[in-house]
Amino acid sequence: MSSDEFPTDRPAVVTCGLPYANGDLHIGHLRGYIGADAFNRALQTLGQQSAYVCGSDMHGTPVAVNAEEEGVEPDAFALDWHQQYEATFPQFNIDFDNYGHTHDETNTDLTQSIVQDLDDAGYIYEKPVQVAYDPDADQYLPDRYVEGTCPYCGEFARGDECDEGCQRHLEPGEIEDPVSSITGNPAEYLERPHKFFRVSEFSEYLTDFLDNLEGTSNARNQPRQWIEDGLQDWCITRDMDWGIDYPVDDGDSEDLVLYVWVDAPIEYIASTKQYSERVGSDQYDWEEVWKGDGEIVHIIGRDIIQHHTIFWPAMLEGAGYNAPRGIAATGFITIGGKGLSTSRNRAIWATEYLEEGFHPDLLRYYLTTTGGLQQDVDFTWEAFQETVNGELVGTVGNFWYRTLLFAYRNFEGTPDAEVSEEVHERIQDAIAEFRDAVNDYSLRAVGRSATTLAQFGNEYIQRHEPWKLVDEESEAPRASEEPSGDEPRGTEQAAQVIRDCVQIAKAVAILLEPIAPDTAQGLWEQLNEDGAVGETLLEDALRAPPETFDEPSELFTTIEDDEVAELTAKLEDRIATAAAESADADDDATDADERETDDDGANDQAAVSDLEALTDDRIGFEDFQDLDIRVGRIETAEGIDGADDLARLEVDIGLETRQVVAGIKQLHDLDELPGEKCILLANMEPAELFGVESNGMLLAAGDDADLLTTHGDATVGERVR
Ligand SMILES: [Zn+2]
């Protein structure tokens, strides 16, 4: 890695987060793959040697769990998805130089060799660990096989990550109130020897690494906090069959496979190696990238920052590999303010988008230029239409078409003139904007360098009114007219203006290519340029286009209102269906804010042995006022059949009596509760638990669900302020 600006004279590799070979791709997934593809193309436009590699993530418990449900072997299950992804990516012009998968020989060998290197260097040790176990299924419960409560934030979490709460990676044994996802029964913890990677020894190295890391600020700031809190060593083995075998044979480890997050990022290296072997190392040398000082750029979702900024660089450093130069972590795509959900069909599917007949470049443009990379983007068809019709059709498409049509009609191509100084300088500015945008890891700014130049072109053509400058004896043609077929009749002044505009059009094509490669190539061909615009360097934006070209056609199509209305209705229907199902359990990794309503008051209490850190996020008084907190009196309390912890209570809050479900059955003598005052969050969304509606949340503190109350004369129904 270096700190020289792009382009450097060292080879680069760009990666995106590996697609998990587990289900259909939706637009939330595509944001990362398209983003990394655009970034790689932009690097190449700068003249940087760069490869874009990735592969399917085949291992881990979600694949094993889902394959089991379908009654197929995990390798066949994962391979099937892998092949579907391979077929989908080109349809969005996502152009991988190599796309492998984590179960192939290259990755298996490389993973085992890296783990061996770490072991040889003394970074791996064995330690007994509490492993969740399902006695009914007689099976250990690694990762997704177990669910429970995050020990850090108290949110619902899966075995290895708190994806709906604090986003932390969770180690085996950490999850509280463990429940088997196989049988739904409470799990036991059993002690087992496992292998650990000494991440804690890399604190200083990682601090330094983060100080030099480029990319988005979220990929630096969050990990700094984790390092400050103290890094824990990382359990890198699991009790299961599906995965890459732990390579060091020391007797104890023969049943263990490596944790999926060990071999998944190594696929970045394996895939680069496969590419290098295919084209020859004289063309592209994977070892120069990964073991020398090449430029490594990861584009990932913000939910996997910890894996990429802590574990991954520590592994690379420990095994003697090069460190990433830049990590850009994207926000999520949401619909109706909620995370996309595969299992609830709350998504726009990749194949569905194409079936609606939209060009892939439209989605590429929308996903890369709407908001910054770090921002969450709430997808609506209206916003998509507005962006496409405004920026692509209205600005870029309109400029391209009117320029080329006018040039074709009046000059049969590029007029014979020099580009004016004003336009030359404006294109130079756009080139500089593009270069800065790439070095800032801002795809939005890459896109803007093209659209603002096209905007300038529109203003320029409007300002100079070339249609008034052509032979005044004849009728001036308009962009909207059919070609006349007449002989060229341009004047010198019109030639100058149109010469400038054709140059701008060519420059816009080069600048827009990383984002909208297919459309940019279309313009390229209309200009009669040779070769691929994708292989054209930024500086060529100032080189003269061919002298002649044919009549142009429009490259973007307006999205009509009735089409959007239809798609919106379809999506709203889908959101409503998903919401109706939201009380059910879900296994999608990007669902946020769904579980809260499934919880009752007392279960929200995290059983932390240490006190939770105070949150830095302050709220305003208005936010507090949004909480309708009331003094209540418990009227009745009884257990709920079939639920271990839950009790049904009736709570008088003055204006009415509420039925509330609370997780206090084992923690209180229920007979003692009637008559006790309590504090109730009255405007909590109702939720149904074990068939009982809970209409409010009792406030409680600590492991024992100690109910909050008042100590003075506050009367039932009074608001807590
Ligand atoms: Zn958490």
Residues whose N, C-alpha, C, O or C-beta is under 5 A from the ligand:
A	BS01	ZN	C150 Y152 C153 G154 C162 G165 C166 Q167
